[in-house]
């Protein structure tokens, strides 16, 4: 099996290339649970696929993304991102986000995003 650093680096590279939906298909488990801050968790790949597609398709201007840090532990990765974009629902956003990912069998089974609203 591919080591966790190689997996998270591949995921992050796709995100940097704007291939967010392709990365989701490749790296996320069917039973994935995703959550933003303290909002209700989204359970299952289908629900999260739609959420991700709605987010990506709602971006009206993309000004940048930078991967600031990546930490790899036993079954867990933590990534620190900086984003700058305009979204039709959320308006102009420039912020730093932390995402904590739990992996199993080469796929993300749980991911939580922390950022200022």
Secondary structure, DSSP 4 states (H G I P E B T S, - for coil): ---HHHHHHHHHHHHHTT-HHHHHHHHEEEEEEEEETTSPPEESHHHHHHHHHHHHHTEEEEEEEEEEEEEE-SSEEEEEEEEEEEETTTEEEEEEEEEEEEEETTEEEEEEEE---
